[in-house]
Amino acid sequence: MLIVFLGAPGAGKGTQAKTLAQKKNLTHLATGDLLRAEVAAATELGLAAKLFMDRGDLVPDDVMIGMIKGRLEGPDSDGILLDGFPRTVAQAAALDEALTAANTSVDRSIFFKVSEEELVRRLAGRATCPNCQRPYHDAFNKPQNADKCDDCGSDLVRREDDKPEAVLNRLKVYATQTTPVLDHYHKIGNLVEVDGEQSIDAVQEDLAAAVG
């Protein structure tokens, strides 16, 4: 089984991916985690990716596809959940080609639909403890003391790209890149849309129905 999760930053893909992966015994592959693992292991693809990452450049599609293909051919390849990849039609086409060569295909692509207003609310309120990495949120998970970590007392930090203006720009870029990807999977016939503004439990129920 191969499932693709699609959705804007803040749509809740990561949270739901971890839960579904545990329930269905799937390998959860998030792009960032995959990159870091390959770099840490100093694999050929990891070293290639590191050259681009160190310069702050995007890792080329062929390197990303190579990493994913490597996992498809691994011992845990009976079930994989791709979280946030592909993001462009070029990536989707390259993924299809790699999967066809491996005699498989995407079984289900799931799009988490969330309004721009809700995405901004979710993203702009995020804060993190730089010491212990505990996450906080102004609306959903406030610290007991303003801008201080409950666990270690460190000053919380906020990402520059989580400021409202930056969030809007990120969402604009995402929409431009990803709408064609949704069309791609819709034409193939495996796209399912889930209302990402529901409760976590309700989204989980919809995902269970979509995946089967």
Rosetta blueprint (number, residue, H / E / L):
1 M L
2 L E
3 I E
4 V E
5 F E
6 L E
7 G L
8 A L
9 P L
10 G L
11 A L
12 G L
13 K H
14 G H
15 T H
16 Q H
17 A H
18 K H
19 T H
20 L H
21 A H
22 Q H
23 K H
24 K H
25 N L
26 L L
27 T E
28 H E
29 L E
30 A E
31 T H
32 G H
33 D H
34 L H
35 L H
36 R H
37 A H
38 E H
39 V H
40 A H
41 A L
42 A L
43 T L
44 E H
45 L H
46 G H
47 L H
48 A H
49 A H
50 K H
51 L H
52 F H
53 M H
54 D H
55 R L
56 G L
57 D L
58 L L
59 V L
60 P L
61 D H
62 D H
63 V H
64 M H
65 I H
66 G H
67 M H
68 I H
69 K H
70 G H
71 R H
72 L H
73 E L
74 G L
75 P L
76 D L
77 S L
78 D L
79 G L
80 I E
81 L E
82 L E
83 D E
84 G L
85 F L
86 P L
87 R L
88 T L
89 V H
90 A H
91 Q H
92 A H
93 A H
94 A H
95 L H
96 D H
97 E H
98 A H
99 L H
100 T H
101 A H
102 A L
103 N L
104 T L
105 S L
106 V L
107 D L
108 R E
109 S E
110 I E
111 F E
112 F E
113 K E
114 V L
115 S L
116 E H
117 E H
118 E H
119 L H
120 V H
121 R H
122 R H
123 L H
124 A H
125 G L
126 R E
127 A E
128 T E
129 C L
130 P L
131 N L
132 C L
133 Q L
134 R L
135 P E
136 Y E
137 H E
138 D L
139 A L
140 F L
141 N E
142 K L
143 P L
144 Q L
145 N L
146 A L
147 D L
148 K E
149 C L
150 D L
151 D L
152 C L
153 G L
154 S L
155 D E
156 L L
157 V E
158 R L
159 R L
160 E H
161 D H
162 D H
163 K L
164 P H
165 E H
166 A H
167 V H
168 L H
169 N H
170 R H
171 L H
172 K H
173 V H
174 Y H
175 A H
176 T H
177 Q H
178 T H
179 T H
180 P H
181 V H
182 L H
183 D H
184 H H
185 Y H
186 H H
187 K H
188 I H
189 G L
190 N L
191 L E
192 V E
193 E E
194 V E
195 D E
196 G L
197 E L
198 Q L
199 S L
200 I H
201 D H
202 A H
203 V H
204 Q H
205 E H
206 D H
207 L H
208 A H
209 A H
210 A H
211 V H
212 G L
